[in-house]
């Protein structure tokens, strides 16, 4: 399961890297099927997709191959309290 999540992240990573950002899987709970993805290097609020859109794209990609995934959390340093996007 983690390999499929890594593949989905890699697909989106190349697009984000063009704007100086990156994604990495920082937590993976395969039992509950919850994965935390961290957005790194997103210093410009308007240069990189918002965390909610990144989350939506990843959830859509993963739902096609891993319908068991219950949640993808994107941690975005641009958010003032560094909380996760839901």
FIKOLZA-1660 file (N, C-alpha, C; in steps of 0.1 Angstrom, whole numbers, plus 5000, padded with zeros to 4 digits):
% residues 86
   i   px   py   pz ch aa at
   1 5008 4988 5000  A  X  N
   1 5000 5000 5000  A  X CA
   1 5009 5013 5000  A  X  C
   2 5019 5013 5008  A  X  N
   2 5028 5025 5009  A  X CA
   2 5034 5028 4995  A  X  C
   3 5037 5017 4988  A  X  N
   3 5043 5020 4974  A  X CA
   3 5034 5027 4965  A  X  C
   4 5021 5024 4966  A  X  N
   4 5011 5031 4957  A  X CA
   4 5010 5045 4962  A  X  C
   5 5010 5048 4975  A  X  N
   5 5009 5062 4979  A  X CA
   5 5022 5069 4975  A  X  C
   6 5033 5063 4976  A  X  N
   6 5046 5070 4971  A  X CA
   6 5045 5073 4956  A  X  C
   7 5039 5064 4948  A  X  N
   7 5038 5066 4934  A  X CA
   7 5029 5078 4931  A  X  C
   8 5018 5079 4938  A  X  N
   8 5008 5090 4937  A  X CA
   8 5015 5104 4940  A  X  C
   9 5023 5103 4951  A  X  N
   9 5030 5115 4955  A  X CA
   9 5041 5119 4945  A  X  C
  10 5047 5109 4939  A  X  N
  10 5058 5112 4929  A  X CA
  10 5052 5118 4917  A  X  C
  11 5040 5114 4913  A  X  N
  11 5033 5120 4901  A  X CA
  11 5030 5135 4903  A  X  C
  12 5026 5138 4915  A  X  N
  12 5023 5152 4918  A  X CA
  12 5036 5160 4922  A  X  C
  13 5046 5153 4927  A  X  N
  13 5059 5159 4931  A  X CA
  13 5066 5167 4920  A  X  C
  14 5066 5161 4908  A  X  N
  14 5073 5167 4897  A  X CA
  14 5067 5180 4893  A  X  C
  15 5054 5181 4894  A  X  N
  15 5047 5194 4891  A  X CA
  15 5050 5204 4901  A  X  C
  16 5050 5201 4914  A  X  N
  16 5053 5210 4925  A  X CA
  16 5067 5215 4925  A  X  C
  17 5076 5206 4921  A  X  N
  17 5091 5209 4921  A  X CA
  17 5094 5221 4911  A  X  C
  18 5086 5222 4901  A  X  N
  18 5087 5233 4891  A  X CA
  18 5086 5247 4898  A  X  C
  19 5078 5247 4909  A  X  N
  19 5076 5259 4917  A  X CA
  19 5084 5260 4930  A  X  C
  20 5094 5250 4931  A  X  N
  20 5103 5251 4942  A  X CA
  20 5097 5243 4955  A  X  C
  21 5087 5236 4953  A  X  N
  21 5081 5229 4965  A  X CA
  21 5084 5214 4963  A  X  C
  22 5081 5206 4973  A  X  N
  22 5082 5191 4972  A  X CA
  22 5072 5185 4982  A  X  C
  23 5070 5172 4980  A  X  N
  23 5061 5164 4988  A  X CA
  23 5069 5152 4993  A  X  C
  24 5066 5148 5005  A  X  N
  24 5071 5135 5010  A  X CA
  24 5061 5129 5020  A  X  C
  25 5061 5116 5020  A  X  N
  25 5052 5108 5029  A  X CA
  25 5060 5109 5043  A  X  C
  26 5053 5114 5053  A  X  N
  26 5059 5115 5066  A  X CA
  26 5053 5106 5076  A  X  C
  27 5041 5101 5074  A  X  N
  27 5035 5091 5083  A  X CA
  27 5027 5082 5074  A  X  C
  28 5027 5069 5078  A  X  N
  28 5019 5060 5071  A  X CA
  28 5013 5049 5080  A  X  C
  29 5000 5049 5082  A  X  N
  29 4994 5039 5091  A  X CA
  29 4986 5030 5082  A  X  C
  30 4991 5019 5078  A  X  N
  30 4985 5011 5069  A  X CA
  30 4973 5003 5075  A  X  C
  31 4973 5002 5088  A  X  N
  31 4961 4996 5095  A  X CA
  31 4949 5004 5094  A  X  C
  32 4950 5017 5096  A  X  N
  32 4938 5026 5095  A  X CA
  32 4937 5033 5081  A  X  C
  33 4948 5030 5073  A  X  N
  33 4948 5036 5059  A  X CA
  33 4948 5051 5059  A  X  C
  34 4955 5057 5068  A  X  N
  34 4957 5071 5069  A  X CA
  34 4971 5075 5066  A  X  C
  35 4973 5084 5057  A  X  N
  35 4987 5088 5053  A  X CA
  35 4989 5103 5054  A  X  C
  36 5000 5107 5060  A  X  N
  36 5003 5122 5061  A  X CA
  36 5014 5125 5051  A  X  C
  37 5011 5135 5043  A  X  N
  37 5020 5140 5033  A  X CA
  37 5025 5154 5037  A  X  C
  38 5038 5157 5036  A  X  N
  38 5042 5170 5040  A  X CA
  38 5047 5178 5028  A  X  C
  39 5042 5190 5027  A  X  N
  39 5045 5199 5016  A  X CA
  39 5057 5207 5021  A  X  C
  40 5068 5207 5014  A  X  N
  40 5080 5213 5018  A  X CA
  40 5084 5224 5008  A  X  C
  41 5090 5235 5013  A  X  N
  41 5095 5245 5004  A  X CA
  41 5085 5254 4997  A  X  C
  42 5073 5254 5002  A  X  N
  42 5062 5262 4997  A  X CA
  42 5061 5275 5004  A  X  C
  43 5071 5283 5001  A  X  N
  43 5072 5296 5008  A  X CA
  43 5063 5307 5002  A  X  C
  44 5060 5305 4990  A  X  N
  44 5051 5315 4983  A  X CA
  44 5037 5310 4982  A  X  C
  45 5028 5318 4989  A  X  N
  45 5014 5314 4990  A  X CA
  45 5007 5312 4977  A  X  C
  46 5011 5320 4967  A  X  N
  46 5004 5319 4954  A  X CA
  46 5012 5311 4943  A  X  C
  47 5023 5306 4947  A  X  N
  47 5031 5298 4937  A  X CA
  47 5028 5284 4936  A  X  C
  48 5023 5278 4947  A  X  N
  48 5021 5264 4948  A  X CA
  48 5006 5262 4951  A  X  C
  49 5000 5251 4946  A  X  N
  49 4986 5247 4948  A  X CA
  49 4984 5247 4963  A  X  C
  50 4971 5251 4967  A  X  N
  50 4968 5250 4982  A  X CA
  50 4968 5236 4986  A  X  C
  51 4970 5234 4999  A  X  N
  51 4970 5220 5005  A  X CA
  51 4957 5213 5002  A  X  C
  52 4946 5220 5003  A  X  N
  52 4933 5213 5001  A  X CA
  52 4932 5207 4987  A  X  C
  53 4938 5214 4977  A  X  N
  53 4938 5209 4963  A  X CA
  53 4947 5198 4962  A  X  C
  54 4959 5198 4968  A  X  N
  54 4968 5187 4967  A  X CA
  54 4962 5175 4974  A  X  C
  55 4955 5177 4985  A  X  N
  55 4949 5166 4992  A  X CA
  55 4938 5160 4983  A  X  C
  56 4930 5168 4977  A  X  N
  56 4919 5163 4968  A  X CA
  56 4925 5155 4956  A  X  C
  57 4936 5160 4950  A  X  N
  57 4942 5153 4939  A  X CA
  57 4947 5139 4943  A  X  C
  58 4954 5139 4954  A  X  N
  58 4960 5126 4959  A  X CA
  58 4948 5117 4963  A  X  C
  59 4938 5121 4970  A  X  N
  59 4927 5113 4974  A  X CA
  59 4920 5107 4961  A  X  C
  60 4919 5115 4951  A  X  N
  60 4912 5110 4939  A  X CA
  60 4921 5100 4932  A  X  C
  61 4934 5103 4931  A  X  N
  61 4943 5093 4924  A  X CA
  61 4943 5080 4932  A  X  C
  62 4944 5081 4945  A  X  N
  62 4945 5069 4954  A  X CA
  62 4931 5061 4954  A  X  C
  63 4920 5068 4954  A  X  N
  63 4907 5061 4954  A  X CA
  63 4905 5051 4943  A  X  C
  64 4912 5054 4931  A  X  N
  64 4910 5046 4920  A  X CA
  64 4918 5033 4921  A  X  C
  65 4930 5034 4928  A  X  N
  65 4938 5022 4930  A  X CA
  65 4937 5016 4944  A  X  C
  66 4935 5024 4954  A  X  N
  66 4934 5019 4968  A  X CA
  66 4921 5025 4974  A  X  C
  67 4910 5019 4971  A  X  N
  67 4897 5024 4977  A  X CA
  67 4897 5023 4993  A  X  C
  68 4906 5015 4998  A  X  N
  68 4907 5014 5013  A  X CA
  68 4913 5026 5020  A  X  C
  69 4919 5035 5013  A  X  N
  69 4925 5047 5019  A  X CA
  69 4914 5055 5025  A  X  C
  70 4915 5058 5038  A  X  N
  70 4905 5065 5045  A  X CA
  70 4907 5080 5046  A  X  C
  71 4920 5084 5046  A  X  N
  71 4923 5098 5047  A  X CA
  71 4938 5101 5043  A  X  C
  72 4939 5112 5036  A  X  N
  72 4952 5117 5032  A  X CA
  72 4953 5131 5039  A  X  C
  73 4963 5133 5047  A  X  N
  73 4965 5146 5054  A  X CA
  73 4977 5153 5047  A  X  C
  74 4975 5165 5044  A  X  N
  74 4986 5173 5038  A  X CA
  74 4990 5184 5048  A  X  C
  75 5002 5183 5052  A  X  N
  75 5008 5194 5061  A  X CA
  75 5014 5205 5053  A  X  C
  76 5010 5216 5055  A  X  N
  76 5014 5228 5047  A  X CA
  76 5020 5238 5056  A  X  C
  77 5033 5241 5054  A  X  N
  77 5040 5251 5062  A  X CA
  77 5034 5266 5060  A  X  C
  78 5027 5268 5050  A  X  N
  78 5021 5281 5047  A  X CA
  78 5009 5284 5056  A  X  C
  79 5004 5274 5062  A  X  N
  79 4992 5276 5071  A  X CA
  79 4998 5281 5084  A  X  C
  80 4991 5291 5089  A  X  N
  80 4997 5299 5101  A  X CA
  80 4999 5290 5113  A  X  C
  81 4990 5280 5116  A  X  N
  81 4992 5272 5128  A  X CA
  81 4999 5259 5124  A  X  C
  82 5003 5257 5112  A  X  N
  82 5010 5244 5108  A  X CA
  82 5001 5232 5110  A  X  C
  83 4988 5234 5111  A  X  N
  83 4979 5223 5113  A  X CA
  83 4977 5216 5099  A  X  C
  84 4970 5205 5100  A  X  N
  84 4968 5197 5087  A  X CA
  84 4956 5202 5080  A  X  C
  85 4956 5201 5067  A  X  N
  85 4944 5205 5059  A  X CA
  85 4934 5193 5059  A  X  C
  86 4921 5197 5060  A  X  N
  86 4911 5186 5059  A  X CA
  86 4902 5188 5048  A  X  C
% end
